[in-house]
Amino acid sequence: MPHAPYLFMMGVGEFKVVKDVYTRPDGTKMDVNYYVESQWESSAKAIFGETPAMISHFSKLLGVEYPWDKYHQIVARDYVSGAMENTGAVVFGDFVYKTERELLDGNDQSTIAHELFHHWFGDLVTCESWSNLPLNESFANYSQYLWDEYRYGQDEADFQAEVETDGYYQSAQMQGYHNLIWFDYYDKEQMFDGHSYNKGGRILHMLRNHLGDDAFFKGIQLYLTTNKFKPAEFHQLRLAFEEVSGQDLNWFFNQWFLGAGHPVLDVNYETDTINHKISVIVGQKQDLELSPIFRLPVDIAVYDSEGKHVYKMLIDSLNQKHTCGYSGELKSIVFDDQKMLLAKIREEKPSEQYLFEYYNATRYKARKEGLLFGTQGPIVKTQKGQQLILDALNDKFWDIRLIAIEKAVKLKDENVGKANKLIRDLAMNDPNSGVRAAALGYLSNKLENADLSTVCIDRLEKDQSYLVISAALKSLGKIDVELALKKAKTLESEQSSKMISGIAQLYGAHAKEDALTFFENALKGSILQGFDQLGVLNSLTFFNVRQEPATIQKTFELYKYMNEAGGYYTKMFMSQNVAYLISMFDTKMAELDEEIAAHEKNNNAAYADGARRKKKEFNALKELFSTLPTE
Ligand SMILES: [Zn+2]
């Protein structure tokens, strides 16, 4: 099959091959193998096991059956760029190595979906030039939404979409704005940024919203079948959507693919209570040197005594007004009902409308907005505002419960007790480990010591999530260091990178010399991965700050070993750790100088000698550690 050369790969190493299978609609089978190091053999299916379901879902959604003869995935160490969609032989960095327990705190299905989707967008139809890279990466990015939506529901997909959107804003702020299809980059590497990936994914979501699912996926099918095994430019994508929808889409592609930036909208409402009319007034405030005046079809949801009405509004000039009616009492207006717009929106509406929005809007982003602004200002002191926080603690979606836990500090009087009870229940029973961990953090400032200790110990003994166990250790450490250290000791043998770095944090802050063996085993063992290894090294450095010279000296060999055998990040930040220790030695010696002077002044020769000896020890440490890289 015709194929672009950048998609070839060769992997050499000792791997276990864990076999899985995808069954095509015609009943034929295809190999789906996972190549992992032997100690990960038993976790391979937990990590990659959704792959056959993804191949099936994407094949159906796209109307183009997975086009290649196999789908294998291989994990490599110190891989330079996350993952890579080599046709039928995808490479992942070792960040995907996670045990079943670790997967409870987050999986890498988004990356798995992303690389798989490239097998249609990139591998089957290849971008004609790096300038057209969004034809590969925007689709791969959007596949993450499509998978989340199918597998975990719309709230999860919308939540992750917000994360992607923030990624675009941050990347653009740091590296500048440019057209999505970018012809005058300096280096092709610049194309691999928050525009080609994140922004492109959001643009496809808007296009899907505008065309509707039928036309959107039919258009994609046409694009894929017309251009298969060939390079494509973005015009070919537009032509496919135009062919299927019967619409001219130059306006959409010109502003989003050939334009830069995003809309910045001021949204205000005027209510005419006599004639029962509301006006939606929208101003486009983006920098017109950079961005066009956007054409934005949006839905406005109006909630009144009769229920919900949706009005279509086409924003296509700098200032615009759209008037619509309502019946009885106006309850709330929700701008962009589907919350699909990629835009910075400044909106003015009464707190009561936000409060109503939380309880009645369907999309995650609208409910979140409702919770955040329905509890802002004086309204949070009213029983309605207080009740909103309490109700959000029971929201169906985990991120809203997480925000409600943060908001719970605004509760007063008897509501505090009610919230403590609810959050105690979240800490014990919430299905999401992030919520349980956050609840434990909140409770560490709220519960009586005895009760907090009960909750922490319960989690330490029963919870499977390392995130929760680490949070329980931390909260317990606040009230009973000895007990926390004792509990941590029993967890030292857990084969989890996250758990080990959680224990290291506690030891870094509280442990004595006997924790040295733990640090040695952790850093010389094979469980720590990527950033976690660096985290443990940092914890060792904090640990050393509290130790006597003799103990610190024993850790030198470990630093030396890590400097030679440590992972990429550990080596990169080794000099920072060493420099930190050396400046600590200097501080100690300066303190000892003052001590010596004071002892001499008081004619305490023996004490002065003791301090001099200690200073000498620190000086020896300084010389010893100076043999390691310091910059
Ligand atoms: Zn990609």
Boltz pocket constraint, residues with backbone or C-beta under 6 A from the ligand:
constraints:
  - pocket:
      binder: B
      contacts: [[A, 83], [A, 114], [A, 115], [A, 118], [A, 136], [A, 137], [A, 140]]
      max_distance: 6.0
